[in-house]
Amino acid sequence: MGPQTVFEAKKILLLASGENKAEAVAKFIEGPITPQITASILQKHPDTIVILDQAAASKITCPPKLKERTPGRKILKWRKSY
């Protein structure tokens, strides 16, 4: 599946779990869009939902409320579960 096919989707759901995914998840969410982190292109999709367990989210440094990539466009919102 290529980027064009992905962007034709109305909504994208990305699931990640485990500490072994933590670095890639942090780079995807907080880093620039780059071919080295394939999922980083999802920063430009208007409706991406990211579901992470605590281990996969462990290296994210932005506040766990909202991360905006472009003004007015929310790309990530997550709740911390207890």
N, CA and C of each residue as an Amber inpcrd file, in Angstrom:
protein
   246
   0.8530000  -1.1650000   0.0000000   0.0000000   0.0000000   0.0000000
   0.9020000   1.2320000   0.0000000   0.6880000   2.1220000  -0.9410000
   1.5020000   3.3230000  -1.0420000   0.8490000   4.5260000  -0.3870000
   1.5880000   5.6450000  -0.3180000   1.0650000   6.8580000   0.3250000
  -0.2360000   7.3660000  -0.3000000  -0.3620000   7.2800000  -1.6060000
  -1.5850000   7.7720000  -2.2510000  -2.7950000   6.9650000  -1.7840000
  -2.6510000   5.6580000  -1.7160000  -3.7390000   4.7970000  -1.2410000
  -4.0880000   5.1340000   0.2000000  -3.0850000   5.3260000   1.0220000
  -3.3120000   5.6760000   2.4290000  -4.0750000   6.9810000   2.5340000
  -3.6950000   7.9730000   1.7480000  -4.3340000   9.2780000   1.8470000
  -5.7380000   9.3100000   1.2630000  -6.1230000   8.2910000   0.5370000
  -7.4990000   8.2000000   0.0610000  -8.4450000   7.7690000   1.1800000
  -7.8940000   7.2290000   2.2520000  -8.7140000   6.8100000   3.3910000
  -9.2830000   8.0320000   4.1050000 -10.5460000   7.9470000   4.5280000
 -11.1580000   9.0490000   5.2640000 -10.5840000   9.1620000   6.6630000
 -10.2770000   8.0290000   7.2560000  -9.7540000   7.9870000   8.6240000
  -8.6660000   6.9260000   8.6800000  -7.6110000   7.2160000   9.4370000
  -6.5210000   6.2590000   9.6080000  -6.3890000   5.9650000  11.0920000
  -6.2590000   4.6880000  11.4040000  -6.0700000   4.2410000  12.7720000
  -4.7170000   3.5560000  12.8450000  -3.8310000   4.0760000  13.6910000
  -2.5090000   3.4980000  13.8750000  -2.4190000   2.9670000  15.2980000
  -2.0990000   1.7000000  15.4390000  -1.9480000   1.0670000  16.7510000
  -0.4880000   0.6960000  16.9420000   0.0390000   0.9530000  18.1200000
   1.4110000   0.5340000  18.4330000   1.4670000   0.1300000  19.9000000
   2.2010000  -0.9350000  20.1500000   2.3670000  -1.3710000  21.5360000
   3.7850000  -1.8770000  21.7380000   4.2390000  -1.7420000  22.9460000
   5.5430000  -2.2640000  23.3220000   6.6550000  -1.2410000  23.2740000
   7.6190000  -1.4530000  24.1570000   8.7560000  -0.5400000  24.2760000
   9.6010000  -0.5160000  23.0050000   9.6100000  -1.6240000  22.2680000
  10.3990000  -1.6710000  21.0360000   9.8650000  -0.7290000  19.9490000
   8.6680000  -0.2140000  20.1100000   8.0910000   0.7470000  19.1580000
   8.2440000   2.1990000  19.6230000   8.6850000   2.4140000  20.8530000
   8.6880000   3.7430000  21.4670000   9.4940000   4.7790000  20.6810000
  10.6800000   4.4290000  20.2380000  11.5110000   5.3940000  19.5180000
  10.8820000   5.7720000  18.1790000  10.3910000   4.7960000  17.4410000
   9.7500000   5.0820000  16.1490000   8.4930000   5.9200000  16.3360000
   7.7150000   5.6160000  17.3740000   6.4970000   6.3810000  17.6510000
   6.8360000   7.8360000  17.9660000   7.8270000   8.0610000  18.8040000
   8.2220000   9.4320000  19.1530000   8.7010000  10.1890000  17.9150000
   9.4680000   9.5420000  17.0680000   9.9490000  10.1990000  15.8460000
   8.7930000  10.5020000  14.8950000   7.8400000   9.5690000  14.7930000
   6.6730000   9.7770000  13.9310000   5.8380000  10.9670000  14.4070000
   5.6610000  11.0890000  15.7010000   4.7980000  12.1380000  16.2510000
   5.5130000  13.4830000  16.3510000   6.7470000  13.4840000  16.8000000
   7.4320000  14.7390000  17.1150000   8.4460000  15.1870000  16.0650000
   8.8540000  14.2830000  15.2150000   9.8970000  14.6240000  14.2570000
   9.3630000  15.1870000  12.9550000  10.2710000  15.5170000  12.0500000
   9.8670000  16.0230000  10.7350000   9.3380000  14.8810000   9.8690000
   8.6550000  15.2400000   8.8190000   8.2120000  14.2510000   7.8420000
   9.4370000  13.8390000   7.0320000   9.7270000  12.5370000   7.0350000
  10.9350000  12.0420000   6.4020000  10.7340000  10.6240000   5.8770000
  11.3750000  10.2660000   4.7750000  11.2590000   8.8960000   4.2600000
  11.8260000   7.8530000   5.2300000  12.7120000   8.2540000   6.1230000
  13.2840000   7.3090000   7.0790000  12.2490000   6.8400000   8.1120000
  11.2660000   7.6750000   8.4040000  10.1660000   7.3160000   9.3040000
   8.8980000   7.3470000   8.4570000   8.5730000   6.2140000   7.8670000
   7.4820000   6.1350000   6.8930000   6.1690000   6.6930000   7.4410000
   5.8450000   6.3860000   8.6760000   4.5800000   6.8360000   9.2670000
   4.5250000   8.3480000   9.4490000   5.6470000   9.0460000   9.3720000
   5.6360000  10.5040000   9.5850000   4.7590000  11.2310000   8.5790000
   4.5200000  10.6450000   7.4200000   3.6510000  11.2770000   6.4230000
   2.2170000  11.4050000   6.9490000   1.8580000  10.5870000   7.9280000
   0.5090000  10.6670000   8.4960000   0.2680000  11.9820000   9.2250000
   1.3150000  12.7360000   9.5010000   1.1570000  14.0630000  10.1040000
   0.3250000  14.9660000   9.1970000   0.3140000  14.6870000   7.9200000
  -0.4250000  15.5210000   6.9690000  -1.8470000  15.0240000   6.7130000
  -2.1880000  13.8340000   7.1800000  -3.5470000  13.3260000   6.9680000
  -4.4980000  14.0470000   7.9230000  -5.6660000  14.4620000   7.4400000
  -6.5770000  15.2610000   8.2830000  -7.2760000  14.4930000   9.4010000
  -7.2560000  13.1590000   9.3760000  -7.9800000  12.4200000  10.4130000
  -7.2440000  11.1260000  10.7530000  -6.1750000  11.2600000  11.5250000
  -5.3940000  10.1150000  11.9640000  -5.5910000   9.9280000  13.4600000
  -5.9310000   8.7160000  13.8430000  -6.0790000   8.3670000  15.2510000
  -4.9250000   7.4480000  15.6080000  -4.2310000   7.7710000  16.6880000
  -3.0930000   6.9750000  17.1390000  -3.4260000   6.4130000  18.5140000
  -3.3570000   5.1010000  18.6360000  -3.6200000   4.4420000  19.9160000
  -2.3320000   3.7480000  20.3380000  -1.8600000   4.0920000  21.5230000
  -0.5900000   3.5650000  22.0300000  -0.7630000   3.0260000  23.4350000
   0.0040000   2.0090000  23.7550000   0.0660000   1.6260000  25.1620000
   1.1420000   2.4840000  25.8280000   1.2510000   2.3880000  27.1300000
   2.1830000   3.2380000  27.8690000   3.6230000   3.0140000  27.4190000
   3.9890000   1.7820000  27.1380000   5.3620000   1.4860000  26.7130000
   5.6730000   2.1290000  25.3620000   4.7630000   2.0380000  24.4110000
   4.9870000   2.6290000  23.0870000   5.0200000   4.1570000  23.1450000
   4.3260000   4.7340000  24.1170000   4.2850000   6.1950000  24.2600000
   5.3930000   6.7340000  25.1640000   6.2320000   5.8700000  25.6920000
   7.1850000   6.2590000  26.7350000   8.2440000   7.2750000  26.3070000
   8.5370000   7.4060000  25.0310000   9.5760000   8.3470000  24.5900000
   9.0140000   9.6290000  23.9790000   7.7150000   9.7880000  24.0310000
   7.0960000  11.0230000  23.5270000   7.3220000  12.1070000  24.5670000
   7.8180000  13.2620000  24.1200000   8.1150000  14.3370000  25.0640000
   7.0860000  15.4600000  25.0380000   6.2110000  15.4990000  24.0490000
   5.1960000  16.5570000  24.0140000   4.1320000  16.2590000  25.0700000
   3.4210000  17.2710000  25.5510000   2.3920000  17.0460000  26.5580000
   1.3160000  16.0900000  26.0400000   0.7840000  15.2200000  26.8980000
  -0.2010000  14.2400000  26.4320000  -1.5970000  14.8020000  26.2520000
  -1.7100000  16.0130000  25.7460000  -3.0180000  16.6040000  25.4660000
  -3.2160000  16.7110000  23.9630000  -2.3810000  17.5010000  23.3260000
  -2.6060000  17.8010000  21.9200000  -1.3050000  18.2300000  21.2840000
  -1.0600000  17.7430000  20.1200000   0.1140000  18.1550000  19.3470000
  -0.4150000  18.7000000  18.0230000  -0.0770000  19.9390000  17.6940000
  -0.5180000  20.5210000  16.4400000   0.6600000  20.6350000  15.4970000
   0.5220000  20.0760000  14.3220000   1.5630000  20.1570000  13.3020000
   1.4170000  21.4370000  12.4880000   0.2120000  21.7970000  12.1820000
  -0.0490000  23.0390000  11.4660000  -1.1310000  23.7710000  12.2370000
  -1.1230000  25.0920000  12.2260000  -2.1200000  25.8360000  13.0000000
  -3.5430000  25.3890000  12.6810000  -4.2740000  25.0670000  13.7340000
  -5.6680000  24.6930000  13.5730000  -5.9080000  23.2430000  13.1940000
  -4.8680000  22.4830000  12.9160000  -5.0630000  21.0790000  12.5340000
  -4.5380000  20.1780000  13.6450000  -5.4460000  19.4740000  14.2680000
  -5.0740000  18.5610000  15.3390000  -4.6950000  17.2260000  14.7100000
  -3.5100000  16.7330000  14.9980000  -3.1620000  15.4340000  14.4590000
  -3.0350000  14.3770000  15.5340000  -2.9320000  14.8020000  16.7560000
  -2.7750000  13.7990000  17.8020000  -3.4530000  14.2760000  19.0670000
  -4.2740000  13.4290000  19.5930000  -4.8870000  13.6860000  20.8820000
  -4.9160000  12.3480000  21.5890000  -4.4310000  12.2790000  22.8090000
  -4.4880000  11.0080000  23.4980000  -4.8230000  11.2070000  24.9520000
  -5.3870000  10.1630000  25.5290000  -5.7170000  10.1480000  26.9490000
  -4.7720000   9.2040000  27.6320000  -4.3220000   9.6020000  28.7710000
  -3.4720000   8.7280000  29.5660000  -4.3780000   7.8250000  30.3760000
  -4.1920000   6.5300000  30.2410000  -5.0340000   5.6160000  31.0050000
  -4.3050000   5.2190000  32.2960000  -5.0640000   4.9250000  33.2890000
  -4.5100000   4.5730000  34.6030000  -4.8370000   3.1460000  34.9450000
